[in-house]
Amino acid sequence: MTASGAPLDAVRARRWFYEFDLPDGSRTTADLPPGVASIHETRREMLDRALRHALGEDYSRLTAADLACHQGWFSLPLARRGFREVLGVDAREAHLDDMRLMAEVLGIGNVRVARLDIEEVHAADIGEHDVTIMLGLLYHLENPVRALRLARAVTRRVFVVETQLVPHVAGDVEWGSQAFQRSLKGIFGVIDETLETHGPETGTHGICLAPSLPALAWLLQRVGFENVTRVLPPEGGNEQLVRHRRAMFLATVPPA
């Protein structure tokens, strides 16, 4: 399907966060410093590989939810790949407007959007989906464990999460007395975005807890997922993922 002139003109008239391929063979201009935009391509390649490994190639009977869908960079390719329906969830109406516009330009009809804040939403507001993705969101949240529990509650089969990481610290800590100690399973770093909540790519509350790699892997199992598997970046992929400053995991839901 070819986009009509007016929506395509609206897309061309501005900069975007992502470099979308347009029906006329052109691309949107990403509003990012040189070299940074590669993170989007790398994550999409990793997501594609993870889903093919977990589900094969036929998604026609499956639904998916993208938690923090932004402009639809991950949601719209899922819809094109044949998912029966893809739900894009985001706290910012401007992002959902962008996703609607891009879906119209690309001729993608099997998507819908919902304005919901992951910090506050309940599972019933999202519904249950075969696949849930949460890419680039967790480290912007002040309640990341709640978000992972939410993801488990709305996921029927497969969950994919990707996040920035903080360095891990191992060891034991006193737990009420010098005589009682507990081993650290992982840590969270507290990041301040309180003066940036007006920005389109920051958290909505400003207090951010970013996990260490062991913390995320441990938590995915504790909130109810199984077969928690690290998705490794491709050779030559984005430097943050290659240097393990970010990580992606695929986790599955145990059979009922």
Secondary structure as GFF3:
##gff-version 3
##sequence-region A 1 256
A	DSSP	alpha_helix	5	12	.	.	.	ID=ss1
A	DSSP	alpha_helix	38	55	.	.	.	ID=ss2
A	DSSP	beta_strand	63	67	.	.	.	ID=ss3
A	DSSP	alpha_helix	75	80	.	.	.	ID=ss4
A	DSSP	beta_strand	85	90	.	.	.	ID=ss5
A	DSSP	alpha_helix	93	106	.	.	.	ID=ss6
A	DSSP	beta_strand	111	115	.	.	.	ID=ss7
A	DSSP	alpha_helix	123	126	.	.	.	ID=ss8
A	DSSP	beta_strand	129	135	.	.	.	ID=ss9
A	DSSP	three_ten_helix	138	140	.	.	.	ID=ss10
A	DSSP	alpha_helix	144	154	.	.	.	ID=ss11
A	DSSP	beta_strand	155	164	.	.	.	ID=ss12
A	DSSP	beta_strand	172	177	.	.	.	ID=ss13
A	DSSP	beta_strand	180	183	.	.	.	ID=ss14
A	DSSP	beta_strand	188	192	.	.	.	ID=ss15
A	DSSP	beta_strand	207	211	.	.	.	ID=ss16
A	DSSP	alpha_helix	213	222	.	.	.	ID=ss17
A	DSSP	beta_strand	226	231	.	.	.	ID=ss18
A	DSSP	alpha_helix	239	242	.	.	.	ID=ss19
A	DSSP	beta_strand	246	252	.	.	.	ID=ss20
###
